[in-house]
């Protein structure tokens, strides 16, 4: 699953450790999500969405090629 987590975190000038503290997970978990090695649990995805004030769909995207309904390609 692709995601915008690194970009959202960087926009706020948070380190991975800062975000991990807010989510009550390890820095390694945040790193694994950002690099696509780990897909978060649904509760963690909701926590991340709440922290950034977004929906889960605004942060996470399927691994399929972008199409006209993919939020990453919308203007």
QUIGI-V256805 format. One record per helix or strand of 2 or more residues. SS is the DSSP state (~ for helix, > for strand). FROM is the first residue (numbers start at 1). LEN is the number of residues. If there is no record, write none. Layout:
SS|FROM|LEN  SS|FROM|LEN
//
This chain:
>|2|2  ~|5|7  ~|16|8  ~|27|8  ~|42|11  ~|56|4  >|60|2  ~|71|3
//
